[in-house]
Amino acid sequence: MFFPLKIILVPMLLDYFLGPNNLIVATPELTVHVGDSALMGCVFQSTEEKHVTKVDWMFSSEEDTRDEYVLYYYANLSVPMGRFLNRVHLVGDISRNDGSLLLQDVKEADQGTYKCEIRLKMESLVFKKEVVLHVIPEEPKELMVHVGDSTKMACVFQSTEEKRMTKLDWVFSSGEHATKEIVLQYYPKLKVPVGFPQNWGRFQNRVNLAGDISRNDGSIMLQGVKESDGGNYTCSIYLGNLEFKKTILLHVILKEPRTLVTPATLTPDILGNNHLVIIVGIVCTTILLLAALILIMKRTHRNKSSVNSTTLVKNLENTKKVNPEKHIYSSISTKEVIQEEELTGKSEATYMTMNPVWPSMRSTQNNPLEKKSAEEMLKTEQAF
């Protein structure tokens, strides 16, 4: 009775369920960035010693439901197939019934369902497992950061199996043939990140572990970035004999000095799509303001001139009142006639204008001399 009980309990404990000649496991899901790697586990667990004779990995997508071979293992030989050639590896330990698959350099077309089948020696049952792979856009492999700022460099290994990270290394190099420097090392046994000795490295006290090691996340945070920090940073995650690598190129930018932004120096990004209209408006407004300023200045000048003229006129009037102008009149020859007035006994000067008395025509005609004298006098009067 004991043996049948064992056969029933093991599938229940391992979350298996039986189908017609099949032993099927619940389907896990995995999300991976384009360009990263994914470990899809396929392990047959049993209390008895079993020998794996064949492992098959197949792929199907929503667009094409037909099965496409990814890899097969038979007679101690692992063979990748089709478009997965050079990108898939059987990384499980076959002696331990482990047929796990490593898919590297994941592409968008790799999204779909991966089916694993393990056949055991002298067994009619087939162990089956499916993994649903979701592919999301690629994380940036080039980062740009200003001097003095901080930046996070991600390094995550995705797996459906609870495989523990055994080691993490971050290495820096400024060029292809440059000497490599250790940025950070982590050993799970020590439970702490181990940096390079301070007197040997320049990343000491500037690099912190920012990922969750229990989830195979070895991301780091680089603080106080310097100009000399520009270069390649390579992350290596080890899961036993399995290694996952990722390289990030870091560009360091010098900070530009802050300047006062004026309308003339505004860029199209700051002004928006209507920057030309805004610039024309600013120029027109400036011209109108200048014209108004010129008119105001002219009016002010006129007012000042009017005030000065009024003041000058008033000053002239005041000067006339103080010093009246002396008028010169032409003298008229007069003959003073003194008469004695009987009533007042006073004398007064009488000025008279003496008009010449022209001789009559008769006397002129009778006397030739007088006629000539009269003609001369008439010419003299006409001359005046």
Protein Blocks (a to p, Z undefined) as FASTA:
>chain_A
ZZmmmmmmmmmmnopacdehiacdddddddddehiacddddddddfbdcddfbdcddddd
fklmcdcdfbdceehiacdehjlgokaccfbdfknopabdcdehiafklgccddddddde
hiabdcdddddddddddddfbdcddehiacddddddddfbdcddfbdcddddfbfkbccd
dfbdcdfklopacdddfklpckgokaccfbdfklopabdcdehiafklgccddddddehj
accddddddddddddddddddfklpcfklnommlmmmmmmmmmmmmmmmmmmmmmmmmmm
mmmmmmmmmmmmmmmmmmmmmmccddddddddddddddddfklopacddddddddddddf
klmmmpmklmmmmmmmmmmmmmZZ
